[in-house]
Amino acid sequence: MARHKKIERRKELDRRRKRREKRLKQRIKEAIEAAKKSKGK
């Protein structure tokens, strides 16, 4: 039982980390786009 909970917790943490990485990549992409736009002016 305890082992099962540990595995579930690890899965949840992995899921959260993946979501956070996705969000970070999105933010970086947006920042790059904004930088390109400001340079183009």
PAZAMAR-503507 format. One record per atom (N, C-alpha, C): atom name; x, y, z; residue in three letters; chain. Coordinates in Angstrom, 2 decimals, decimal comma, m for minus. Layout:
atomo | east | north | up | residuo | cadena
CA | X | Y | Z | ALA | A
...
//
This chain:
atomo | east | north | up | residuo | cadena
N | 0,84 | m1,20 | 0,00 | MET | A
CA | 0,00 | 0,00 | 0,00 | MET | A
C | 0,88 | 1,26 | 0,00 | MET | A
N | 1,83 | 1,30 | 0,93 | ALA | A
CA | 2,68 | 2,48 | 1,01 | ALA | A
C | 3,49 | 2,64 | m0,27 | ALA | A
N | 3,99 | 1,50 | m0,78 | ARG | A
CA | 4,79 | 1,55 | m2,00 | ARG | A
C | 3,95 | 2,09 | m3,15 | ARG | A
N | 2,72 | 1,62 | m3,23 | HIS | A
CA | 1,82 | 2,07 | m4,29 | HIS | A
C | 1,65 | 3,59 | m4,22 | HIS | A
N | 1,45 | 4,10 | m3,01 | LYS | A
CA | 1,26 | 5,54 | m2,85 | LYS | A
C | 2,50 | 6,29 | m3,30 | LYS | A
N | 3,68 | 5,74 | m3,00 | LYS | A
CA | 4,91 | 6,39 | m3,39 | LYS | A
C | 4,98 | 6,51 | m4,92 | LYS | A
N | 4,63 | 5,42 | m5,59 | ILE | A
CA | 4,66 | 5,42 | m7,06 | ILE | A
C | 3,68 | 6,46 | m7,60 | ILE | A
N | 2,49 | 6,50 | m7,03 | GLU | A
CA | 1,48 | 7,47 | m7,47 | GLU | A
C | 2,01 | 8,89 | m7,30 | GLU | A
N | 2,66 | 9,14 | m6,17 | ARG | A
CA | 3,20 | 10,46 | m5,88 | ARG | A
C | 4,25 | 10,84 | m6,92 | ARG | A
N | 5,13 | 9,87 | m7,24 | ARG | A
CA | 6,17 | 10,14 | m8,22 | ARG | A
C | 5,55 | 10,47 | m9,58 | ARG | A
N | 4,50 | 9,72 | m9,93 | LYS | A
CA | 3,81 | 9,98 | m11,21 | LYS | A
C | 3,27 | 11,41 | m11,22 | LYS | A
N | 2,65 | 11,79 | m10,12 | GLU | A
CA | 2,05 | 13,13 | m10,03 | GLU | A
C | 3,14 | 14,20 | m10,17 | GLU | A
N | 4,27 | 13,98 | m9,50 | LEU | A
CA | 5,36 | 14,95 | m9,57 | LEU | A
C | 5,89 | 15,05 | m11,00 | LEU | A
N | 6,04 | 13,90 | m11,65 | ASP | A
CA | 6,51 | 13,90 | m13,04 | ASP | A
C | 5,56 | 14,69 | m13,92 | ASP | A
N | 4,27 | 14,45 | m13,71 | ARG | A
CA | 3,26 | 15,14 | m14,51 | ARG | A
C | 3,38 | 16,65 | m14,31 | ARG | A
N | 3,53 | 17,04 | m13,04 | ARG | A
CA | 3,63 | 18,47 | m12,74 | ARG | A
C | 4,87 | 19,07 | m13,40 | ARG | A
N | 6,00 | 18,32 | m13,32 | ARG | A
CA | 7,24 | 18,83 | m13,89 | ARG | A
C | 7,09 | 19,01 | m15,40 | ARG | A
N | 6,46 | 18,03 | m16,05 | LYS | A
CA | 6,27 | 18,13 | m17,51 | LYS | A
C | 5,44 | 19,35 | m17,85 | LYS | A
N | 4,38 | 19,57 | m17,05 | ARG | A
CA | 3,50 | 20,71 | m17,31 | ARG | A
C | 4,30 | 22,00 | m17,17 | ARG | A
N | 5,13 | 22,06 | m16,11 | ARG | A
CA | 5,90 | 23,27 | m15,85 | ARG | A
C | 6,90 | 23,51 | m16,98 | ARG | A
N | 7,54 | 22,43 | m17,45 | GLU | A
CA | 8,50 | 22,58 | m18,55 | GLU | A
C | 7,81 | 23,09 | m19,80 | GLU | A
N | 6,61 | 22,57 | m20,05 | LYS | A
CA | 5,86 | 23,00 | m21,23 | LYS | A
C | 5,57 | 24,49 | m21,14 | LYS | A
N | 5,15 | 24,93 | m19,93 | ARG | A
CA | 4,81 | 26,33 | m19,73 | ARG | A
C | 6,06 | 27,20 | m19,92 | ARG | A
N | 7,20 | 26,72 | m19,39 | LEU | A
CA | 8,44 | 27,49 | m19,51 | LEU | A
C | 8,82 | 27,63 | m20,98 | LEU | A
N | 8,74 | 26,53 | m21,73 | LYS | A
CA | 9,08 | 26,58 | m23,15 | LYS | A
C | 8,18 | 27,58 | m23,87 | LYS | A
N | 6,90 | 27,57 | m23,53 | GLN | A
CA | 5,94 | 28,49 | m24,16 | GLN | A
C | 6,35 | 29,93 | m23,87 | GLN | A
N | 6,72 | 30,19 | m22,60 | ARG | A
CA | 7,10 | 31,55 | m22,20 | ARG | A
C | 8,36 | 31,98 | m22,94 | ARG | A
N | 9,33 | 31,06 | m23,07 | ILE | A
CA | 10,57 | 31,39 | m23,76 | ILE | A
C | 10,28 | 31,72 | m25,22 | ILE | A
N | 9,41 | 30,91 | m25,82 | LYS | A
CA | 9,05 | 31,13 | m27,22 | LYS | A
C | 8,43 | 32,52 | m27,38 | LYS | A
N | 7,52 | 32,86 | m26,46 | GLU | A
CA | 6,85 | 34,16 | m26,53 | GLU | A
C | 7,86 | 35,28 | m26,37 | GLU | A
N | 8,82 | 35,09 | m25,46 | ALA | A
CA | 9,84 | 36,12 | m25,22 | ALA | A
C | 10,67 | 36,33 | m26,48 | ALA | A
N | 11,02 | 35,23 | m27,14 | ILE | A
CA | 11,82 | 35,33 | m28,38 | ILE | A
C | 11,02 | 36,08 | m29,44 | ILE | A
N | 9,74 | 35,74 | m29,56 | GLU | A
CA | 8,89 | 36,42 | m30,55 | GLU | A
C | 8,83 | 37,91 | m30,25 | GLU | A
N | 8,66 | 38,26 | m28,98 | ALA | A
CA | 8,57 | 39,67 | m28,59 | ALA | A
C | 9,89 | 40,38 | m28,92 | ALA | A
N | 11,01 | 39,71 | m28,66 | ALA | A
CA | 12,32 | 40,31 | m28,94 | ALA | A
C | 12,47 | 40,56 | m30,44 | ALA | A
N | 12,03 | 39,60 | m31,25 | LYS | A
CA | 12,11 | 39,75 | m32,71 | LYS | A
C | 11,28 | 40,95 | m33,15 | LYS | A
N | 10,09 | 41,07 | m32,59 | LYS | A
CA | 9,19 | 42,18 | m32,97 | LYS | A
C | 9,82 | 43,52 | m32,61 | LYS | A
N | 10,38 | 43,61 | m31,40 | SER | A
CA | 10,96 | 44,89 | m30,97 | SER | A
C | 12,19 | 45,23 | m31,80 | SER | A
N | 12,96 | 44,21 | m32,22 | LYS | A
CA | 14,14 | 44,46 | m33,05 | LYS | A
C | 13,71 | 44,92 | m34,44 | LYS | A
N | 12,60 | 44,38 | m34,92 | GLY | A
CA | 12,13 | 44,71 | m36,27 | GLY | A
C | 11,69 | 46,15 | m36,42 | GLY | A
N | 11,33 | 46,82 | m35,32 | LYS | A
CA | 10,79 | 48,18 | m35,40 | LYS | A
C | 11,80 | 49,19 | m35,90 | LYS | A
//
